[in-house]
Amino acid sequence: MEDGTSQPGTPAVEILRPELPTSDSHESHVFNTNPALSLADVFRHITAKAAGIDVNHSDPDALPDGWLHAPTSIFKAKVENKYLEPFEYSGHKISVLHLVYALLTYGLQPDILALELLKKTLKNRKVRELMRAYFRMKGKPANDQDLQLQLKMAHTWQTVVDGLFEVVAFGSEMRRWARGYFAGLLVPMVAAKGTPSSNGTATGNRTQAALRELCLKRDGHMTVIGRVWNRFWPKDVVPPPRTELWDYGALKACHVIPHGSSESLNLRELLINFSGDSFIADMINHTSNALMLTTQFHSSFRRFEWSIEAKFVDGSENGKDNWVYVFRKFNPYLPRALDQHADGEEVIFGGKDGNIPSPNPELLNVYTALAKVANASGAAEAIDLILRDEEEMRERGLTGRTWGKVGQNYLVRELERLSTE
């Protein structure tokens, strides 16, 4: 098209196919030893090269080596970059390249995310021409989901990075896409207002009370993380070993995926793109989406400082899938009761009543993946600072320049939240 844009809805395969040789053409590419890569790996190579990230780190089960024990000043993502400037949110800068790389490394459906990003960048004619010049298709994919690209022998990843980021539209679309996931997914997860009872309605209070009672029975009247004992436990229940009897807690049932996530169309869409799981909406107010926590534990959990990850074990028992729950530690300075757990330590749910469902493994893994993205990209620290600024703004009634930087994004989120209540 003359204006450099492609028609909306055009498959990426069809956009790239013209003039793009495939792997069965008769060119000298038979000597090409470059591997055919998924779309996620193509963008991971591009962002890693531009940001100076070790692209060899591709393990979605772990953060980069040494991350947990590295001083913040060493690990913190460098937001300034010659290829792509960071985006700003409420007066704080966030690295686009580190966030995109983390989304495509730890997202549960990285190729869906990469395809979404590719389609946005291919709206520009120059980007389409460069992609055809740098890559060839692997085989003849029938649809976008099967698309794999191979770097041509005449080019290097440095050539690709230099060429693509020279096109302003490529970086602009990547920045807009990354900001959308930061503002629309990561920030709302941390800033969530809590359980349904927080709305003060009779229905909300009854829902929360019922959820709490079920989770207390399931977990044996304590938190399985930190092992804090319920202040008002039945006298016929004997505390298990290692329970923190000195710290009787005002325990509450806390959502893994925040309440209201399914009602927000934008947040729901981003969650599904990130996880590929459409079941999320049906499980919000359920023990499958709840943990018994203290207020302090919940605050730490919501800030992505720790999580619980589910790992599938081969074989089945009584016709059911076997899942092992493990504690994941993303902050070396957790509250004392939480700090007793080592990263990777097994967590066991279930008290006397074994009929109440444990937390859903897929939901836990969605949240754990989000925690990995937030921590590996430096977004978690930025979000914490942003929310601290917003809290100060509310308490002090700040106006003027500070309100302009902080207040606008806060109001947008509040309007979105109110529209779902």
N, C-alpha and C positions, 0 to 999 in steps of 0.2 A: 504494500500500500504506500501511497506517496507520502503520507504523513509519518511514516515510520512505525505505525502501530499495526498489530495483528488483530483480526476479528476476535471478539470475545467468545470464549468457549472452544476455540480451535485446539485440538489435541496437540501436545508438545511434539509427538512423533511426526505429525503432519507439518508442523512449523519447521522442524529441523530436517525433514527428509529431503527437500529440494537441494541438489548439489552436494549432499552429504553422502559420501561413499559408504557402503555397508561392508561387513567383513567378508562377503563372498565376491567382492568385485575383483577385477584382474590387475589391480595396481600392485606396486612393490610392497604393499603393507604386509605381505605374507612374512616379511622379515621383522615386522614390528613386535618387539618383545614387551611393550607396555601392556599391562593387564586391562581387561575390560572391567569398568567400575560401575557400580550402582550410582544413581543420581546423588544419593547422600554422600557417598565417598568422593564424588567429583567435587561437590561443594566443600567437603571437609578439607580436601587437598588445597582448594583455592583459598579458603579462609585461614588455614594453618600456615600456608606460605606467606600470606600477606601479614599475618599477626606474629609470625615467628614461633608458632606452636609446634610441638613435636607431634607430627601426624601419626607416628607409630602408636601413640596412645589411642587405642580404639576399643578398649575393654569397657563395655557398658556396666559391668558389675563393680567397677572400682574407679575412684578418682585418681588423678595422676600420682605417681610414686612420691612419697614424702609430703603430700599435700597437708595432711592433718597436723604434722609437727613443724611445718614451715612457718616462720614469722610472717605475719600479715603483709608486711612491707615487701617481702620477697615474692609471695604468691599472688598478691593483688594484681588483677589484670591491668595492664598498661592501656589506659583509655585513649591516649593520643597515638595516632598512627598516620603515616604519610599517605596510605592508600585510602583510608576511610575514617573520617572524623566520627567521634562518638555521638550518640544522641543525648539530649538533655531531658530530664524528667524531674520536675519540682526542684530545680536548681542543682541537681546532681548529674554527673556525666556517667554514661554506661557504655562500655566497649561493644560496638556492633559485632566485630569479628569474633570476639571471645564468646558472645552470646549465641551467635549463629553456629559456631563450632560445637558448643555445648549442647544446643538443641538437637543437632544432627548426630551427636555421639551418644547422648543419654536418652533421647526421645524414644518411646516404645515403638513408634512407627516412623523411623527417620526418612524412609523413601517417600512417604506421603508428604512429610514436611518439605523435603527437597523438591518434590514435584510442584508443590504450591509456590515455592520460591522461584523455581525455574520459569514457570508460566508468567510470573510477574515481571521477571527480567527480560523475557523474550518478547514483551510488548514493544521493545525498542528494536528498530530495524538493524542498527549497527551491531547490537548485541547478537542478534540472530546470525548476521554475517560472520562475526568472529567465532561464534560457537561452531558454525559449519567449517570454518577454516582450521580450527584447533582440534576438532574431534571427528571421529567416524562412529557410526552406529555398530553395535555388535549384533549381527544377524539382521532379521527383518521383524522387529517387534510389532505385534498386532495392536498393542495399546500402550499407553503411557506407563502403566505399572511394570511392564517388561523392559522398559528402555534401559540400555546400558551403553556407555560411551567409552571409547578408547582414544587416548591421546595420540595424535599422529607423531611419527618419528621426527618430523621436521621442527617440532616445537618442544618446549620444556614448560614445566609448571610456572617458572618465573615469567616466561613469555606470556602465558595465559593470564597471570595476575596483572602484569603490566598493561596488557591490551584491554582487558575487560574493565579494570578500574579507571582507565583513561576515558571511558564512556561514563559521563556523569550519571546517566539514567540507571546504570547497573548498580552503582553504589547507593543511589537514592532509593531504589526499590528494595535493596537489601536492608537499608537502614529502616525504612518504613515497615518492612515485614518484621524485623527484630523488635522494633518498638511496640508493634502490635501484640506480640507474645509477652513482652515485659509488662506493658500496661494492662493488657486484657486478661492475662493468665497468672503470671507470677505475683504481681502486686496484690490482686484480689485474694489470692490464696493466703497471703500473710496478713492482710488487713481484714480478713473475715470477722464478722461481728459475733460469731459463736453459735450457740445452740438456739433452737426455736424458742425456748423460754425467754430469750432476751427481748422478744417483741412484747412481752407483758400480757398477752392474751391468755384467756382461760384454756383454749385449745392448745396453744403452745406450751403452757405449763404442764398440762396433762400429758402431752406427747413426750416432753422431756422427762417427766417423772417416771413414766412407763419405761422409757428407754434406759434410764439410770437403773431402775430396779432389775431389769433383765440383764444388764451388763454386770451388775454386782453379783447376781447369782452365777452368771457364766464364769466370772474371774475369781470367785471365792472371796468376795468382799474386800478386795485390795486391788491396787494397781499392779499389773504384771511387770510393768516397767517401774523401777524404783522400789517396788514392793512396799508401798505405803498402805497401812491398814485403815479400813473404813472406821470412822469415829464411832458410828452406831451400828456395830455388827451384832448379829444374833449370837446369844451366849452359847448356843450349841455348836458353834463353828469354832474350831481350834486353829489358831494362827499357824501357818507353816513355818519351817526354819527360814532364817534370814529376813523375816518380815520386820519392817521398821516400826516396831510398836511404840517407839518413842515419838513418832511423828504421825499421830492420828490425823488423817486428812479429811477435809471437806471435799470428798470425791465427786466428780461429775462425769457424765457421759459426754465425750467430745467427738465431734465428727472428724473423720479422716479427710474426706472431700467435703468442704464447707457446705453448710446448709444454705440454700439459695442458688447453688451452682447450676442446678438443672433448670431453674426458672430464667436465668440470664442467658438469652439466646447467643450472645457473643461469647461468653465464657464457656457455654456448653459446646459450641462449635470448635473453639480452640482446644478444649479438653479432648474432644473426639479426634481432632486432627493429630494431637500429640500422642494419644494413647491407642487410637483405632478402636476403642470400645464404646459402643453405643448404649451399654447397659447401665451406665453411670446414673442416668436420670431416675431409674426405678429403685435405687438402693440408698438414697440419701438418709432418710429417717428409718434406719434399721440397724440392728446390732452388727450386721455385716459391715457397716460403715462407722462403727463407734469404738472408742477406747475409753477405759476408765482412767482418768488422770486427775491430778491436783491442778489448781489454777496455774501454779508455777510451771509444772510440767507441760501443760497445754500451751502456755505462752512460748516456751522454748521449742516445742514441736512445731507450732505455727510459724516460727521464724526460721524453719529449716535447719535447726541445730542438731536434730536427730530424727530418726524415722525407724520404721520396722519394715523389713523387706521379706518377701515370701519367695522361697526357692522350691522348685518342684523336684520331688524325689521319685525316681523310676519305681514302678510297681504300684499296687493299690491295696487297700485294706478295707474289707467289707464293702467292696464295690465303689469305694470313694477314692478320689485322687489324694495323694500324699503331698502335703506341703509342710515345709519347715520354716518357721518364722525366726528371723535373726535381727538383732539390734544393729542399727547403722548409726555411727557417730560422726557428725560433721563439724562439731565444735569441741576443741580439747578442754574447754572450761565449762562443763555442765554443772547444774546443781548437784550437791553431794550425793543424794540418793540415786541420781541418774548416772553419776560418774563411776559407780561401782560396776557398771556393765561395760564389757570390752566390745570393741567393734567386731561384729560377726558372731557375738554370743547368742546362743539359741534362746528364744523366748517361747514360753509355753502358756497357751490360753486354756481356760476351762477349770471350773470348780466342781462341786458335786453334781450340778445340773449340766450334763453333757449334751442336752437337747437344744441348747441355745447356740445359734451359729456364731462361730469365731469371725473375726474381721476377714472380709473378702480379700483373698490374695491379690487379685487384679487391682482392686482399689488401693491397697497398700503399696503396690508396685508403681502405680501411677504417681502417688504422692512422693515416693522415694526417688523416682526418676526426676520429678520436678525439683526435689531438694538437691540432687546431683547437678542439675543444670544451673540452679541458682548459686551454688557454692563454687562450682568449677569455673563459672564465668565472672565471678565477682559481683553478681547481681544481688546476692543475699545481703551483703554488707551495705550496698547502696540502698536497698529497700528498707533496711533497719534504720538508716540515717534519715531517709525520707519520712518514715512514719514517726520518728522522734520529732522531726521538724513540724509535722502536722499536729502532733500532740501539743507541742509548745504553742503553736498558732491558736489552737482551740482554747488552751488554758489562759493565755495572755491576751487573746483577742487581737492579735497582730493584724495590721492593715498595711496599705501602701505597697512598697516594692516586695516585701517578704510575702504578702498575700498574693501578689501577682505570680511569684515563682512557685509557691506551694499550694495556694488555695484553689486554683483552677482545676488541677488534677484531682484534688480531694473532693471537690463538688461534683465532678463528673462521676466519680465512683459512688458517692452518696446518692445521687439521682438514680444511678443504675441499681443500687441496692434497694432503694425505696420502691422502685418500679416492680420489684419481684416479691415484695411483701404483701 
